[in-house]
């Protein structure tokens, strides 16, 4: 079918319509139509703004596929095209559909006679950026249509990418949320709370990890650890170590045997030999008065016994971080807890922030002890205590913390009514759903 564009080699077109100046540089148009008399014979068009539209012509879909290179900006397909590869009596838009499959990243225009206005509109509904009527086609209309089509395609591609990015972010958030631990404390009289804050932006999971479970003999096992680094690979390794720890606990391992096996897991799962992880494990006896403590390069927990200031548990017998020494040993130290106590386990993100803004010394364990004692004296317990601690650490640091932070608290109070009858403010958010919360 004829396309009435003048045949001189270079034609000057009208200036582009308002809003189309976003298309910068020369453009290339691929015309797909099979009427020799209707082909655009000129190799290029020139508009008033100096933008050249280079024209290629394909007589069939096979030739179009060969000419459809990355430098093509727009494809003009004649809906009257007859081609065995797209021929079908039931679908007059078959040529267009075929071109859309061939050119998913290109702008596409549909060319139709004005008598087929409904077909032209349907072409846009199935994927073309716009339609042109053959009887109305001239240089000005063609130039404007190409510019609009290219911009619409770019906008469509951006929107698709944004939607895909949003869906990926939602899926990642669901996955990360599912990888956070579910403490198993049914039957225990201990109260549990946790606070978790990844260092990387817009993440739910970092390289810090923790878990708490109660085994069938009544022992409560608690763990907190930290993989060096803050990215998704470190987060994945932390999840692997946490799951391995839980499986090994239920298999009956503890102390040096447990940590030696976890080191083997780390060595198999890490990406390089430079990756290591610190770890602190506690196993609290069924009566709640004694615990076994193992440290693998990790800060020692603090304990606040009833009526006494918080202090650090003994840490002189700790071993190295997991993954540093191939035949390391981690002694298990017996600790007296007493009848009523609160235990706070944490990662170094809580103590490595600044004590008074940028340039000041690190907060450190002593600074943390002072802070926690003030908050305990104010009556804070459980989740409110953990949130207040992390909030104050950020405030002292003078801005957002760059390291991951994980903090968990376990508490046992014994009164005349017996163990586990507790009072005080606060409700552990995680514990309310997954364990026994502060009352």
C-alpha positions in Angstrom: 0.0 0.0 0.0 1.4 3.5 -0.9 2.9 5.7 1.8 2.6 9.3 0.5 5.9 10.7 1.8 7.9 12.8 -0.8 10.7 11.0 -2.6 13.5 13.6 -2.4 16.6 12.4 -0.6 16.3 14.7 2.4 13.1 16.5 3.5 12.8 19.2 6.1 10.0 18.5 8.5 8.0 20.7 10.8 9.5 21.3 14.3 8.6 18.6 16.9 5.4 19.1 18.9 5.7 20.4 22.4 6.7 17.7 24.9 8.7 15.6 22.5 12.1 17.3 22.9 13.2 14.5 25.3 14.2 12.4 22.3 17.8 13.5 21.8 20.1 12.7 18.8 19.3 11.0 15.5 16.6 8.4 15.3 16.3 5.2 13.1 12.9 4.0 11.8 12.3 0.5 10.5 9.4 0.3 8.1 7.8 -3.1 7.6 5.5 -3.3 4.6 5.5 -5.4 1.4 4.2 -3.0 -1.3 7.2 -1.9 -3.5 5.3 1.2 -4.5 4.6 2.1 -1.0 8.1 2.0 0.5 9.7 5.1 1.9 12.3 5.6 -0.7 14.3 8.3 1.1 17.1 7.1 3.3 16.5 9.8 5.9 14.3 12.7 6.9 15.5 15.9 8.5 13.2 18.0 10.9 13.5 21.7 11.6 15.4 21.0 14.8 18.1 19.2 12.9 17.2 15.7 14.1 17.7 13.1 11.4 15.3 10.2 11.1 17.1 7.4 9.2 14.8 5.0 7.4 15.2 1.3 6.8 12.7 -0.8 4.9 11.9 -4.5 5.4 9.6 -6.3 2.8 8.8 -9.1 5.2 9.2 -10.3 8.8 12.3 -12.3 8.0 14.0 -9.2 6.7 12.6 -7.2 9.6 14.2 -9.5 12.1 17.6 -9.1 10.3 17.3 -5.3 10.2 16.1 -4.9 13.8 19.3 -4.0 15.4 19.9 -2.1 18.7 20.2 1.2 16.9 16.6 1.1 15.7 14.4 3.3 17.8 11.0 2.7 16.3 9.2 0.2 14.0 6.4 1.2 11.7 4.4 -2.0 10.7 1.8 -2.0 8.0 -1.3 -3.9 9.3 -2.0 -5.0 5.7 1.3 -6.8 5.6 1.0 -10.3 4.0 3.6 -12.7 5.3 3.4 -16.5 5.7 5.1 -16.3 9.1 2.2 -14.2 10.5 -0.7 -15.1 8.2 -3.9 -16.0 9.9 -7.5 -15.4 8.8 -8.8 -15.0 12.3 -6.3 -12.3 13.5 -5.8 -9.2 11.3 -3.3 -8.0 13.9 -1.0 -11.1 13.5 1.7 -9.1 11.7 1.8 -6.6 14.5 1.8 -9.2 17.2 4.8 -10.9 15.5 6.7 -7.6 15.3 5.9 -7.0 19.0 7.5 -10.3 19.8 10.5 -9.5 17.7 10.9 -6.1 19.2 10.0 -6.1 22.9 12.4 -3.2 23.6 11.5 -1.0 20.7 8.7 1.5 20.1 6.2 0.3 17.6 3.7 2.2 15.4 0.8 0.6 13.5 -0.1 1.8 10.0 -3.7 1.3 8.9 -6.2 2.8 6.4 -8.6 5.4 8.0 -11.5 3.1 7.2 -10.1 0.7 9.8 -10.1 3.0 12.8 -11.3 0.3 15.1 -8.5 -2.0 14.0 -6.0 0.8 14.5 -7.3 1.4 18.1 -7.1 -2.3 18.8 -3.4 -2.2 17.6 -2.6 0.2 20.4 -4.5 -2.0 23.0 -2.4 -5.0 22.1 0.9 -3.2 22.5 1.7 -0.5 19.8 2.6 2.9 21.1 0.4 4.6 18.6 -1.3 4.2 15.2 -1.1 6.2 12.0 -3.7 6.4 9.1 -2.2 5.9 5.7 -4.3 8.7 4.1 -3.1 11.2 6.6 0.5 10.3 6.7 3.0 13.0 5.9 6.5 14.0 7.1 5.2 16.2 10.0 2.9 13.5 11.3 5.5 10.8 10.9 8.1 12.8 12.7 5.9 13.6 15.7 4.6 10.0 15.9 8.1 8.6 16.0 9.1 11.0 18.8 6.0 10.3 20.9 6.3 6.6 20.4 9.9 6.5 21.5 9.1 8.5 24.6 6.1 6.4 25.4 8.2 3.2 25.1 10.8 4.7 27.3 8.2 5.6 29.9 6.7 2.1 29.7 10.1 0.4 30.2 10.8 2.6 33.2 7.4 1.8 34.7 7.9 -1.9 34.1 11.3 -1.7 35.8 9.9 0.2 38.7 7.1 -2.4 39.1 9.6 -5.3 38.9 11.9 -3.6 41.4 8.9 -3.0 43.8 7.8 -6.6 43.5 11.4 -7.9 44.1 11.7 -5.6 47.1 8.4 -7.0 48.5 9.5 -10.6 47.8 12.9 -10.0 49.4 11.2 -8.4 52.4 8.9 -11.5 52.8 11.9 -13.8 52.5 14.0 -11.9 55.0 11.1 -11.7 57.4 10.6 -15.4 57.1 14.3 -16.0 57.9 14.1 -14.2 61.2 14.1 -16.6 64.1 11.0 -18.0 65.8 12.1 -18.5 69.4 10.8 -21.8 70.9 10.2 -21.3 74.6 7.0 -23.1 75.3 6.9 -24.4 78.8 9.6 -22.1 80.1 9.1 -19.5 82.9 11.7 -17.2 81.3 10.7 -14.0 79.7 12.1 -13.1 76.2 12.5 -10.0 74.1 14.6 -9.1 71.0 15.5 -6.1 69.0 17.0 -6.3 65.5 18.3 -3.5 63.3 20.3 -4.2 60.1 23.0 -1.7 59.2 22.3 -1.7 55.5 19.6 0.5 54.1 16.1 -0.8 53.4 17.1 -4.3 54.7 15.3 -6.5 57.2 18.2 -8.9 57.7 21.9 -8.3 58.3 25.0 -10.3 59.3 23.9 -10.5 63.0 21.8 -13.5 64.1 20.3 -14.9 67.2 18.0 -17.7 68.4 16.5 -19.2 71.6 15.0 -22.7 72.0 14.0 -24.9 74.9 14.9 -28.6 74.7 12.8 -31.5 76.0 14.9 -31.7 79.2 13.8 -28.1 80.1 17.1 -26.4 79.3 16.9 -23.1 77.5 19.6 -22.5 74.9 20.3 -18.9 73.7 22.7 -17.8 71.1 23.7 -14.5 69.4 26.4 -14.0 66.7 27.8 -11.7 64.1 29.2 -12.5 60.7 31.9 -10.0 59.6 30.4 -7.6 57.0 26.9 -6.2 56.4 25.7 -7.4 53.0 23.3 -10.0 51.7 26.0 -12.7 51.6 26.8 -12.1 55.2 23.1 -12.2 56.1 22.7 -15.5 54.2 25.6 -17.0 56.1 24.2 -15.8 59.4 20.9 -17.6 58.6 22.8 -20.7 57.8 24.7 -20.6 61.1 21.5 -20.0 63.1 19.7 -22.9 61.5 22.7 -25.1 62.0 22.9 -24.1 65.6 19.3 -25.0 66.3 19.6 -28.3 64.6 22.8 -29.1 66.5 21.1 -28.1 69.8 18.2 -30.5 69.2 20.8 -33.1 68.3 22.2 -32.8 71.8 25.5 -30.9 71.1 26.8 -28.1 73.4 30.0 -26.4 74.3 33.2 -27.1 72.4 31.6 -29.8 70.3 28.8 -27.5 69.2 31.1 -24.6 68.2 33.6 -26.9 66.5 30.8 -28.3 64.3 29.5 -24.7 63.6 33.0 -23.8 62.5 32.9 -26.6 60.0 29.5 -25.2 58.7 31.1 -21.8 58.4 34.1 -23.0 56.5 31.9 -24.8 54.0 29.4 -22.0 53.5 31.6 -18.9 53.5 32.8 -17.3 50.2 36.4 -16.8 51.2 38.8 -17.8 54.0 38.7 -14.2 55.3 35.1 -14.5 56.5 34.6 -15.2 60.2 31.8 -15.0 62.8 31.7 -14.3 66.5 29.3 -16.2 68.7 28.0 -16.3 72.2 26.0 -19.3 73.5 24.2 -19.9 76.8 22.5 -23.0 78.1 20.4 -22.2 81.1 19.6 -25.1 83.4 15.9 -26.2 83.9 15.9 -24.6 87.4 17.0 -21.3 85.9 19.8 -20.8 88.5 22.8 -21.9 86.5 24.1 -21.6 82.9 26.9 -22.7 80.7 28.6 -19.9 78.7 30.8 -20.2 75.6 32.3 -17.3 73.8 33.9 -17.4 70.4 35.4 -13.9 70.0 32.1 -12.3 71.0 31.3 -9.7 73.7 30.3 -11.3 77.0 26.6 -10.9 78.0 25.7 -8.7 81.0 23.6 -9.9 83.9 21.5 -7.8 86.3 20.7 -9.8 89.5 17.9 -8.7 91.8 18.9 -5.6 93.7 22.3 -5.3 92.1 23.8 -3.3 89.3 24.4 -5.0 85.9 27.8 -6.5 85.3 29.5 -8.5 82.5 29.6 -12.3 82.8 33.1 -13.8 83.0 34.9 -13.7 79.7 38.5 -14.7 80.4 38.0 -18.2 79.1 36.6 -17.3 75.7 37.9 -18.8 72.4 38.6 -17.2 69.0 35.9 -16.3 66.5 34.7 -19.1 64.3 36.7 -19.5 61.1 40.0 -18.0 62.3 41.9 -21.1 63.7 41.3 -24.6 62.3 41.8 -26.5 65.5 40.5 -23.9 68.0 38.8 -24.9 71.3 36.0 -23.1 73.1 35.7 -24.0 76.8 32.3 -23.9 78.5 32.3 -21.9 81.7 29.7 -22.6 84.4 28.0 -19.4 85.7 25.8 -18.9 88.8 22.8 -16.9 87.9 20.8 -16.8 91.1 17.1 -16.8 91.7 16.1 -13.6 89.9 18.1 -12.1 87.1 18.0 -10.4 83.7 20.5 -11.4 80.9 21.3 -9.1 78.0 23.0 -10.6 74.9 24.1 -8.2 72.2 26.3 -7.8 69.1 29.1 -5.3 68.9 27.0 -2.9 66.9 25.6 -1.8 70.3 29.0 -0.9 71.8 31.0 0.3 68.8 29.1 3.5 68.2 30.5 6.8 69.4 29.9 8.0 73.0 29.4 11.7 72.2 29.1 12.1 68.4 31.6 11.9 65.6 35.2 11.9 66.7 34.5 10.9 70.3 35.6 7.6 71.8 33.7 4.4 71.3 30.9 3.7 73.7 32.4 0.3 74.7 31.2 -2.2 77.2 31.7 0.1 80.2 29.6 2.9 78.6 26.9 0.3 77.7 26.9 -0.9 81.3 26.3 2.7 82.6 23.5 3.2 80.1 21.7 -0.1 80.9 22.0 0.5 84.6 20.3 3.9 84.2 17.5 2.4 82.2 17.0 -0.5 84.6 16.9 2.0 87.5 14.1 3.8 85.5 12.1 0.6 85.6 12.6 -0.5 82.0 12.4 -4.2 81.2 12.0 -6.3 78.1 11.3 -4.8 74.7 11.1 -1.2 76.1 14.6 -1.6 77.6 16.0 -2.9 74.3 14.4 -0.1 72.2 15.6 2.5 74.7 19.1 1.1 74.6 19.3 1.1 70.8 17.7 4.6 70.6 20.2 6.0 73.1 23.2 4.4 71.3 22.1 6.1 68.1 21.7 9.4 69.8 25.1 9.2 71.4 26.6 8.2 68.1 25.3 11.4 66.6 23.5 9.6 63.7 22.5 6.3 62.3 24.6 3.3 63.2 26.5 1.7 60.3 26.8 -1.7 61.9 24.1 -4.3 62.4 22.6 -4.4 65.9 21.0 -7.4 67.5 20.0 -7.5 71.2 18.1 -10.1 73.1 17.0 -10.2 76.8 16.0 -13.2 79.0 14.7 -12.7 82.5 13.7 -14.8 85.4 12.1 -13.5 88.6 11.3 -15.7 91.6 8.8 -14.4 94.1 6.9 -15.9 97.0 4.4 -17.2 94.5 7.1 -19.1 92.7 9.4 -18.7 89.7 8.1 -17.0 86.6 5.5 -14.9 88.3 6.6 -11.5 87.0 5.5 -8.0 87.0 6.7 -4.8 85.3 6.3 -2.8 82.2 6.9 -3.8 78.7 5.8 -6.5 76.2 8.3 -8.3 74.0 7.0 -7.9 70.4 8.6 -11.1 69.1 8.0 -12.9 72.4 4.3 -12.1 72.4 4.0 -14.1 69.2 6.7 -16.7 69.5 7.6 -17.1 73.2 6.8 -15.9 76.6 6.7 -12.1 76.8 7.2 -9.6 79.6 3.9 -9.2 81.4 
